[in-house]
Amino acid sequence: MLSRFLILLFILVLSSVIWWPGLNDAPSFEHLSDLHLKDTQQKIGSMVESVIPVIDSVQAKVTDIFNALSGGSYLPSTEVDARKDEPAEDFFNRLWSSPYFASMRAMLEMSVVRAILALAWFAFLSPLLIAVVIDAWVVRRLKYESFAVNHPTLYQAALSAPSVLLVCAFAVMLMPWFIPAWIAALFYAAFLVSIHLIVSNFHRFG
């Protein structure tokens, strides 16, 4: 059941990669990246000012990485005849001049920016994760001392939850809309609940 659900989620992600660039242009995705960067800068930067320069440089670094991977800044090699590199350079120029592929690249850059910002929020809220793990360990210890029965089915369901949440989060990151902070909070809360269930119901099989 879980494997089928994950397959459906992967199909959703792949269809999003193909579908959204045809409905939105590259500037709209770039505008969303700027909105998320400014929103994160206002929320985290107001509490930790040292991260403001790091947040400001995220977009430029992501663009440089995509240029290196996709040939967006293709340069002929100086070690060989430049004429041998002309077909490859012409291919990349024609590829990224297409509105669809330019929009796809902007969408992928936006999703990477969102993922980096999500990791920043994850690190910023890591004390909550530590508190949840400690609380779950205490619950498990109390169950052990009181001979309470663990729940293997609940444990298996919780164990698969992080992977499902990860795929769902990536599908959401591809959406061409501004993602409010409360949606990210829901994902993080669901992740904390799954971690609590995993630790509190952990037991040895066999």
Residue pairs with C-beta under 8 A, 6 or more apart in sequence:
2 160
2 164
5 164
6 163
6 164
6 167
9 164
9 167
9 168
9 171
10 167
12 171
13 167
13 170
13 171
13 174
16 171
16 174
16 175
17 104
17 107
17 108
17 174
20 103
20 107
20 174
20 175
20 176
21 100
21 101
21 103
21 104
21 107
22 100
22 103
23 176
24 103
24 107
24 176
25 99
25 102
25 103
26 99
26 102
26 103
26 105
26 106
27 106
28 176
29 103
29 106
29 107
29 109
29 110
29 176
30 106
30 109
30 110
32 110
32 176
32 177
32 178
33 59
33 109
33 110
33 113
33 114
34 59
35 178
36 110
36 113
36 114
36 117
36 178
36 179
37 55
37 56
37 58
37 59
37 113
37 117
39 181
40 55
40 117
40 120
40 121
41 52
41 55
41 56
43 181
44 51
44 55
44 120
44 121
44 124
45 51
45 52
45 55
48 124
51 120
55 117
55 120
58 113
58 116
58 117
59 109
59 113
62 109
62 112
62 113
62 116
63 109
65 112
66 72
66 105
66 108
66 109
66 112
67 73
70 92
70 96
70 105
71 88
71 92
72 92
72 96
72 105
74 85
74 88
74 89
74 92
74 93
76 82
76 85
76 86
76 89
77 85
95 101
96 102
96 105
107 174
107 176
110 173
111 170
111 173
111 174
114 173
114 179
115 170
115 173
118 169
118 173
118 184
121 184
121 188
122 188
125 188
128 188
128 192
129 192
129 195
132 192
132 195
132 196
133 195
133 196
133 199
135 196
136 195
136 196
136 197
136 198
136 199
136 200
137 199
137 200
139 196
139 200
140 199
140 200
140 201
140 202
142 148
143 149
143 150
143 200
150 201
150 202
150 203
151 201
152 201
152 203
152 205
154 197
154 201
155 197
155 198
155 201
155 202
155 203
157 197
158 193
158 194
158 195
158 197
158 198
158 201
159 194
159 198
161 190
161 191
161 193
161 194
161 197
162 191
162 194
162 195
165 187
165 190
165 191
165 194
168 187
169 187
172 179
172 183
172 187
173 179
